[in-house]
Amino acid sequence: STLFPYTTLFRSVSKAVAILVDAELVDDGEHGRRRPGAALRWTERYAAAGVVIATRNGHPVQLIGTVIMLDGTALPAFAGGAKREDITLDAQRESDPKNLLDQLGQFVRSLLDDAASSNPQTRVLACGVSVGGHVDSDRGVVRKSFNTGWTDDFYLKTDLAEWLKRDDRPLDVVVENDVTSYAVQMNLTTRPGDSYVLVPIFRDGIGGAVVVKGRTWRGAHGLAGEIGHI
């Protein structure tokens, strides 16, 4: 313990912590930023929006969204629960997924407005979108599937990012399968480092996710753990 503060490892960790503190990502409270063992906490400076495209009977039916801080805590505007908005009947019935894009973009905009009303100092960095079915998360593409009724691939990551940029609200966008999103959340909170198979049963099929030692395995085509429709 006497020699540790003088090692290269300590200096590297201390420098990394200082960068995080300077970027206002973490706060070490009243302790000096280079003090070994100082407790760190996420600040309220940054947050992220999250949206679930809920499906039923092979159609998208509702948007469910919230904005959370980096520690997973919802901003005060969403402390009472997530925001919900029914998807228009026209968008539900259409096989072209882009008919949903405008409503989705406006919904994300409303989340940002609500977040700004309660935490004007907080900057929302990104938006995650989850939906049931076959999702290529690496490319941000929702493949055509029974869950949504869309007959064409939906390049959701690119399309939504471009919509938000045109709306002067540029955000990084991440797209993921709904059950895999739940598994990622569990990895970060209740079950870090565990290995398990998560199989929730929904109305439109049985979704699955595989977690090995705290890492979500998506498989070569993003279908690891997906049992399908029975």
Disulfide bonds with the S-S distance in Angstrom:
none
